[in-house]
Amino acid sequence: MTDEKDDENANDGIKIILLGESGVGKTNLINIAIGNPFNENEKSTAASSFSEKKIKVKGKEYKLNIWDTIGQESYRQLTKIFYNNSKIVLFVYDITSKKSFDELNYWTKDVESQLGDKIVKGVIANKMDLFLNEEVKEEEGEEYANSIGAKFLLFSAKTENPKKIEQYLAELVEEYLTKRDDNDDNINGRITLSKKVASRENKKHKCLKCSE
């Protein structure tokens, strides 16, 4: 019988979901992350889908299930279905669209209301190749990421080396694995403590019976 750690190494993988408004470039981010070329004519996502990628973290190989989602407001209720079992959430905005940045507040609050605040979060400021038209400064994006406990990345799916996004994903996976292992240790510690308390109470009960 396999546990969660075995599944992540082998079959099920670590679920990563990308969220953000339509047109911010989520699909192209996934494309280059999995080794496909940037597509200048990529259309807005019409249906949620996932891609697989294998990545090495501290010498171990893990499978990532990277989910692309629909950004249009009319599909937001449908997108929520795909939050389940997400371990890492990437909030994406377009640096040339202040609206896409402002809408991160909706996405982060919605995710936290459903998944809690223990998930690993990232904020990606995409389309940095269009910096001459930027409406959101890098400092604004980094400040927002810090405010929600997310790892920030300024990036261009079009012009930057794909290894940069791969390294970013590896760092997020490492953060997730550390949190998961810490949580396992805390649970095991509580179980051990409970057993010790129960054992002491049992001994006290036996001693009381002996003295009667």
C-alpha positions, -999 to 999 in steps of 0.1 A, spaced: 0 0 0 15 34 -10 13 66 10 10 102 -3 48 105 -7 50 74 -29 21 85 -50 38 119 -57 70 101 -67 52 76 -89 16 79 -102 -6 106 -89 18 135 -89 17 170 -73 -12 191 -85 -4 226 -95 -31 250 -107 -27 283 -125 -53 310 -118 -57 345 -133 -77 365 -157 -82 356 -194 -53 367 -216 -26 368 -189 -6 340 -206 -13 310 -184 -14 285 -213 19 297 -227 35 296 -193 26 259 -191 36 253 -227 72 264 -222 74 248 -187 67 214 -203 90 220 -232 67 232 -259 74 264 -279 57 298 -272 26 303 -294 21 339 -304 -14 330 -315 -25 310 -285 -62 315 -278 -78 321 -244 -84 288 -226 -119 275 -233 -117 244 -211 -96 235 -181 -69 209 -188 -37 196 -173 -2 188 -185 24 166 -169 60 174 -162 87 155 -144 110 175 -122 140 167 -99 141 181 -65 170 172 -42 179 142 -63 143 128 -64 120 129 -94 85 141 -90 56 143 -114 37 175 -117 1 178 -129 -1 214 -140 -37 226 -145 -47 254 -169 -79 271 -160 -105 294 -177 -100 330 -167 -133 346 -178 -155 359 -151 -185 339 -163 -167 306 -158 -154 313 -123 -178 290 -106 -167 262 -129 -130 269 -122 -136 263 -85 -142 226 -92 -105 223 -101 -92 236 -68 -96 203 -51 -63 186 -41 -42 214 -54 -9 215 -35 6 246 -53 -14 275 -67 1 300 -91 -16 334 -94 -7 350 -128 -12 385 -140 -1 405 -171 22 435 -162 4 455 -190 -30 450 -174 -37 467 -141 -71 450 -140 -55 415 -142 -34 425 -112 -63 439 -92 -83 407 -98 -56 387 -79 -74 397 -48 -105 377 -59 -84 347 -68 -64 346 -37 -93 351 -13 -114 325 -32 -86 299 -30 -79 305 7 -116 302 15 -117 267 -1 -82 254 5 -71 273 35 -38 292 39 -15 262 41 -11 257 4 21 268 -14 15 300 -34 33 317 -62 27 350 -80 39 353 -116 41 387 -133 40 377 -169 48 395 -202 78 414 -190 90 417 -226 62 444 -229 77 465 -201 74 497 -221 36 493 -217 36 481 -181 8 492 -158 20 473 -128 55 479 -114 76 450 -103 77 464 -68 39 463 -66 38 426 -77 65 417 -53 48 435 -24 16 418 -31 33 384 -32 49 390 1 16 401 16 0 367 9 31 346 16 38 338 -21 70 334 -41 73 361 -67 85 357 -103 88 384 -130 88 365 -163 82 365 -200 68 333 -215 78 347 -249 115 357 -244 129 342 -213 148 309 -209 124 281 -199 149 269 -173 139 300 -152 103 288 -149 115 252 -143 138 264 -114 109 284 -100 86 253 -100 114 233 -84 116 258 -55 79 258 -50 78 220 -50 106 220 -24 86 244 -3 56 221 -5 76 190 4 91 207 34 56 218 46 43 184 40 71 167 59 68 192 88 31 185 90 37 147 91 62 152 119 37 173 139 10 147 134 34 118 144 45 139 174 9 144 186 2 107 181 33 97 201 24 122 229 -12 109 230 1 73 234 25 84 262 -3 102 281 -26 72 276 1 49 289 7 70 320 -30 72 327 -32 34 324 -4 29 348 -20 53 373 -52 33 370 -34 0 377 -16 15 407 -48 28 422 -64 -7 418 -34 -23 435 -36 0 465 -73 -7 471 
